[in-house]
Amino acid sequence: MANPNGTLGARLQGVQHFGITVQNMDRAFEFYTEVLGGNEVMRDGDFQGEPIHNTLLADQEIIARERKVNPRTIGVPDLKGGEQRLDVRFVQFDNVVIELLQYRDAGQPMGSGDSWAEPRDHMSPAYPRSMHICFYIRDDVDFNKFIHDLEVEAARRGMTQVKANRVVTVTSEQERLAAPRDANTIKITEGKSNGWSLIYCKGPEGEQLEFVQALGPVKKIFQEALEARGRGRSATKG
């Protein structure tokens, strides 16, 4: 049993899930389960009422009051009064769970259709508070082919937002699509990150995704860090 007076870190079990607020629940769920192969854990919804509203949105309500504006104008749904509702679905991958959240109007069927709020147009990862989900690609997978196949499958399903960056300069969507397949991945071959391959990609909701592969020296660094954390936890329990 964890020491209730121990350090905050010692009282954690790790990261339970990453959450994404989506515009279209069906589309997002299809991408994370059918395209990327996650498994549904559970779904729930029609959440409304004062306790859940305050739990999720109290800080934004305070900001609206301070600015003397209608909370709806800064993206705060009315869960308290029930005009909007919250639906959730959890998707399990091997080492993490992703939660999909959708805020919808009360008259809209649960888990379908578009979100109550309009999506943000600017999704640059350089904005402070931006977050991303990183997927770990197996060691034996051809990274460049994976990105190519991901885009092809997403396009086949009409998920036009799913676009991976290229490591070469492109100035139009046509140039991005025409880039050679070996431009799909940046491979770092020196320094502490030697062996790290990555690419940034937008998901079907415009969310920021990253795909990585860790081989060679950088893989060893992460393995050693995990082992050291395990030893530290054992020492604390002892």
One Martini backbone bead per residue (centre of mass of N, CA, C, O) as a GRO file, in nm:
protein
  238
    1MET     BB    1   0.096   0.036   0.022
    2ALA     BB    2   0.074   0.355  -0.004
    3ASN     BB    3   0.199   0.637   0.120
    4PRO     BB    4  -0.001   0.907   0.217
    5ASN     BB    5   0.288   1.083   0.289
    6GLY     BB    6   0.418   1.081   0.038
    7THR     BB    7   0.506   1.150  -0.245
    8LEU     BB    8   0.340   1.218  -0.521
    9GLY     BB    9   0.481   1.014  -0.710
   10ALA     BB   10   0.437   0.762  -0.511
   11ARG     BB   11   0.105   0.788  -0.564
   12LEU     BB   12   0.147   0.681  -0.845
   13GLN     BB   13   0.077   0.467  -1.147
   14GLY     BB   14   0.046   0.675  -1.379
   15VAL     BB   15  -0.081   0.686  -1.691
   16GLN     BB   16  -0.416   0.644  -1.794
   17HIS     BB   17  -0.478   0.895  -2.002
   18PHE     BB   18  -0.581   1.042  -2.307
   19GLY     BB   19  -0.747   1.339  -2.423
   20ILE     BB   20  -1.012   1.408  -2.676
   21THR     BB   21  -1.175   1.663  -2.831
   22VAL     BB   22  -1.444   1.620  -3.050
   23GLN     BB   23  -1.650   1.667  -3.329
   24ASN     BB   24  -1.655   1.348  -3.425
   25MET     BB   25  -1.706   1.048  -3.288
   26ASP     BB   26  -1.722   0.838  -3.515
   27ARG     BB   27  -1.462   0.919  -3.663
   28ALA     BB   28  -1.262   0.890  -3.430
   29PHE     BB   29  -1.327   0.595  -3.356
   30GLU     BB   30  -1.251   0.475  -3.628
   31PHE     BB   31  -0.954   0.556  -3.625
   32TYR     BB   32  -0.861   0.426  -3.340
   33THR     BB   33  -0.970   0.136  -3.424
   34GLU     BB   34  -0.957   0.068  -3.743
   35VAL     BB   35  -0.680   0.203  -3.813
   36LEU     BB   36  -0.500   0.170  -3.526
   37GLY     BB   37  -0.630  -0.079  -3.339
   38GLY     BB   38  -0.809  -0.029  -3.114
   39ASN     BB   39  -0.994  -0.091  -2.807
   40GLU     BB   40  -1.281  -0.103  -2.659
   41VAL     BB   41  -1.379  -0.040  -2.332
   42MET     BB   42  -1.588   0.214  -2.322
   43ARG     BB   43  -1.916   0.373  -2.285
   44ASP     BB   44  -2.051   0.704  -2.226
   45GLY     BB   45  -2.325   0.940  -2.117
   46ASP     BB   46  -2.523   1.218  -2.075
   47PHE     BB   47  -2.377   1.433  -1.927
   48GLN     BB   48  -2.506   1.619  -1.641
   49GLY     BB   49  -2.492   1.890  -1.436
   50GLU     BB   50  -2.340   2.045  -1.175
   51PRO     BB   51  -2.098   1.864  -1.095
   52ILE     BB   52  -1.977   1.824  -1.386
   53HIS     BB   53  -1.959   2.116  -1.465
   54ASN     BB   54  -1.768   2.210  -1.234
   55THR     BB   55  -1.540   2.007  -1.276
   56LEU     BB   56  -1.476   2.105  -1.589
   57LEU     BB   57  -1.575   2.451  -1.590
   58ALA     BB   58  -1.515   2.661  -1.361
   59ASP     BB   59  -1.274   2.827  -1.473
   60GLN     BB   60  -1.434   2.938  -1.725
   61GLU     BB   61  -1.658   3.081  -1.570
   62ILE     BB   62  -1.477   3.285  -1.428
   63ILE     BB   63  -1.367   3.419  -1.682
   64ALA     BB   64  -1.640   3.517  -1.788
   65ARG     BB   65  -1.702   3.702  -1.550
   66GLU     BB   66  -1.448   3.880  -1.570
   67ARG     BB   67  -1.528   3.958  -1.883
   68LYS     BB   68  -1.837   3.986  -1.927
   69VAL     BB   69  -1.938   3.705  -2.060
   70ASN     BB   70  -2.061   3.461  -2.234
   71PRO     BB   71  -1.968   3.140  -2.199
   72ARG     BB   72  -2.038   3.044  -2.494
   73THR     BB   73  -1.819   3.239  -2.636
   74ILE     BB   74  -1.578   3.040  -2.484
   75GLY     BB   75  -1.677   2.725  -2.489
   76VAL     BB   76  -1.923   2.689  -2.275
   77PRO     BB   77  -2.119   2.460  -2.178
   78ASP     BB   78  -2.457   2.349  -2.063
   79LEU     BB   79  -2.458   2.113  -1.824
   80LYS     BB   80  -2.623   2.220  -1.590
   81GLY     BB   81  -2.899   2.262  -1.771
   82GLY     BB   82  -2.879   2.051  -2.038
   83GLU     BB   83  -2.823   2.164  -2.329
   84GLN     BB   84  -2.571   1.998  -2.283
   85ARG     BB   85  -2.356   1.711  -2.354
   86LEU     BB   86  -2.158   1.425  -2.245
   87ASP     BB   87  -1.937   1.210  -2.425
   88VAL     BB   88  -1.770   0.879  -2.399
   89ARG     BB   89  -1.461   0.709  -2.507
   90PHE     BB   90  -1.260   0.413  -2.474
   91VAL     BB   91  -0.917   0.338  -2.586
   92GLN     BB   92  -0.708   0.055  -2.627
   93PHE     BB   93  -0.373   0.011  -2.584
   94ASP     BB   94  -0.099  -0.141  -2.479
   95ASN     BB   95   0.004   0.144  -2.293
   96VAL     BB   96  -0.278   0.304  -2.347
   97VAL     BB   97  -0.539   0.544  -2.304
   98ILE     BB   98  -0.811   0.678  -2.496
   99GLU     BB   99  -1.013   0.971  -2.477
  100LEU     BB  100  -1.331   1.048  -2.601
  101LEU     BB  101  -1.484   1.372  -2.648
  102GLN     BB  102  -1.835   1.500  -2.650
  103TYR     BB  103  -2.003   1.802  -2.715
  104ARG     BB  104  -2.360   1.829  -2.710
  105ASP     BB  105  -2.664   1.858  -2.792
  106ALA     BB  106  -2.945   1.733  -2.645
  107GLY     BB  107  -3.099   1.664  -2.933
  108GLN     BB  108  -2.862   1.484  -2.988
  109PRO     BB  109  -2.739   1.202  -3.049
  110MET     BB  110  -2.555   0.978  -2.902
  111GLY     BB  111  -2.236   0.975  -3.052
  112SER     BB  112  -2.328   1.189  -3.280
  113GLY     BB  113  -2.219   1.400  -3.484
  114ASP     BB  114  -2.166   1.721  -3.395
  115SER     BB  115  -2.040   1.950  -3.217
  116TRP     BB  116  -2.122   2.228  -3.041
  117ALA     BB  117  -1.843   2.323  -3.104
  118GLU     BB  118  -1.612   2.480  -3.273
  119PRO     BB  119  -1.336   2.438  -3.427
  120ARG     BB  120  -1.013   2.497  -3.436
  121ASP     BB  121  -0.799   2.630  -3.676
  122HIS     BB  122  -0.545   2.654  -3.485
  123MET     BB  123  -0.285   2.373  -3.453
  124SER     BB  124  -0.021   2.451  -3.346
  125PRO     BB  125   0.242   2.316  -3.150
  126ALA     BB  126   0.349   2.612  -3.048
  127TYR     BB  127   0.126   2.636  -2.862
  128PRO     BB  128   0.050   2.688  -2.568
  129ARG     BB  129  -0.107   2.385  -2.437
  130SER     BB  130  -0.031   2.195  -2.627
  131MET     BB  131  -0.100   1.863  -2.747
  132HIS     BB  132   0.001   1.509  -2.774
  133ILE     BB  133   0.007   1.197  -2.946
  134CYS     BB  134   0.214   0.905  -2.902
  135PHE     BB  135   0.327   0.654  -3.122
  136TYR     BB  136   0.463   0.327  -3.108
  137ILE     BB  137   0.679   0.173  -3.321
  138ARG     BB  138   0.792  -0.097  -3.428
  139ASP     BB  139   1.107  -0.212  -3.501
  140ASP     BB  140   1.012  -0.389  -3.781
  141VAL     BB  141   0.907  -0.128  -3.910
  142ASP     BB  142   0.832   0.061  -4.187
  143PHE     BB  143   0.795   0.386  -4.152
  144ASN     BB  144   0.736   0.505  -4.433
  145LYS     BB  145   0.509   0.298  -4.498
  146PHE     BB  146   0.323   0.359  -4.265
  147ILE     BB  147   0.253   0.650  -4.345
  148HIS     BB  148   0.143   0.583  -4.621
  149ASP     BB  149  -0.083   0.384  -4.525
  150LEU     BB  150  -0.231   0.580  -4.342
  151GLU     BB  151  -0.315   0.785  -4.562
  152VAL     BB  152  -0.465   0.590  -4.744
  153GLU     BB  153  -0.677   0.487  -4.540
  154ALA     BB  154  -0.794   0.762  -4.461
  155ALA     BB  155  -0.880   0.849  -4.747
  156ARG     BB  156  -1.074   0.609  -4.796
  157ARG     BB  157  -1.257   0.729  -4.539
  158GLY     BB  158  -1.252   1.059  -4.561
  159MET     BB  159  -0.988   1.159  -4.385
  160THR     BB  160  -0.856   1.466  -4.464
  161GLN     BB  161  -0.687   1.546  -4.198
  162VAL     BB  162  -0.486   1.317  -4.255
  163LYS     BB  163  -0.154   1.455  -4.212
  164ALA     BB  164   0.173   1.428  -4.300
  165ASN     BB  165   0.467   1.524  -4.276
  166ARG     BB  166   0.775   1.645  -4.408
  167VAL     BB  167   1.133   1.673  -4.450
  168VAL     BB  168   1.056   1.844  -4.682
  169THR     BB  169   0.990   2.109  -4.875
  170VAL     BB  170   0.652   2.234  -4.889
  171THR     BB  171   0.384   2.449  -5.060
  172SER     BB  172   0.174   2.208  -5.098
  173GLU     BB  173  -0.036   1.948  -5.121
  174GLN     BB  174   0.083   1.834  -5.380
  175GLU     BB  175   0.378   1.821  -5.276
  176ARG     BB  176   0.329   1.639  -5.037
  177LEU     BB  177   0.218   1.393  -5.204
  178ALA     BB  178   0.487   1.390  -5.404
  179ALA     BB  179   0.667   1.299  -5.208
  180PRO     BB  180   0.887   1.094  -5.114
  181ARG     BB  181   0.881   0.830  -4.901
  182ASP     BB  182   1.165   0.908  -4.755
  183ALA     BB  183   1.007   1.187  -4.639
  184ASN     BB  184   0.833   1.069  -4.383
  185THR     BB  185   1.115   1.060  -4.212
  186ILE     BB  186   1.299   1.134  -3.927
  187LYS     BB  187   1.650   1.064  -3.867
  188ILE     BB  188   1.843   1.019  -3.585
  189THR     BB  189   2.230   0.992  -3.570
  190GLU     BB  190   2.280   1.177  -3.309
  191GLY     BB  191   2.331   1.187  -3.001
  192LYS     BB  192   2.086   1.118  -2.769
  193SER     BB  193   1.877   1.055  -3.034
  194ASN     BB  194   1.999   0.808  -3.139
  195GLY     BB  195   1.740   0.624  -3.322
  196TRP     BB  196   1.532   0.844  -3.381
  197SER     BB  197   1.198   0.841  -3.509
  198LEU     BB  198   0.981   1.085  -3.687
  199ILE     BB  199   0.635   1.219  -3.698
  200TYR     BB  200   0.396   1.451  -3.789
  201CYS     BB  201   0.030   1.434  -3.734
  202LYS     BB  202  -0.291   1.460  -3.830
  203GLY     BB  203  -0.595   1.404  -3.733
  204PRO     BB  204  -0.942   1.386  -3.792
  205GLU     BB  205  -0.968   1.649  -3.575
  206GLY     BB  206  -0.673   1.799  -3.578
  207GLU     BB  207  -0.497   1.648  -3.408
  208GLN     BB  208  -0.195   1.584  -3.248
  209LEU     BB  209   0.046   1.367  -3.385
  210GLU     BB  210   0.279   1.096  -3.312
  211PHE     BB  211   0.550   0.906  -3.460
  212VAL     BB  212   0.764   0.642  -3.328
  213GLN     BB  213   1.114   0.528  -3.322
  214ALA     BB  214   1.328   0.319  -3.107
  215LEU     BB  215   1.675   0.286  -3.150
  216GLY     BB  216   1.941   0.194  -3.005
  217PRO     BB  217   2.057   0.424  -2.790
  218VAL     BB  218   1.773   0.545  -2.716
  219LYS     BB  219   1.646   0.284  -2.618
  220LYS     BB  220   1.840   0.244  -2.380
  221ILE     BB  221   1.771   0.499  -2.226
  222PHE     BB  222   1.472   0.424  -2.168
  223GLN     BB  223   1.521   0.153  -2.030
  224GLU     BB  224   1.699   0.262  -1.798
  225ALA     BB  225   1.488   0.458  -1.683
  226LEU     BB  226   1.276   0.242  -1.612
  227GLU     BB  227   1.456   0.073  -1.425
  228ALA     BB  228   1.523   0.303  -1.226
  229ARG     BB  229   1.234   0.351  -1.136
  230GLY     BB  230   1.187   0.068  -1.024
  231ARG     BB  231   1.408   0.082  -0.808
  232GLY     BB  232   1.294   0.329  -0.660
  233ARG     BB  233   1.026   0.201  -0.576
  234SER     BB  234   1.143  -0.034  -0.416
  235ALA     BB  235   1.295   0.140  -0.208
  236THR     BB  236   1.044   0.290  -0.097
  237LYS     BB  237   0.890   0.035   0.003
  238GLY     BB  238   1.138  -0.063   0.187
   0.00000   0.00000   0.00000
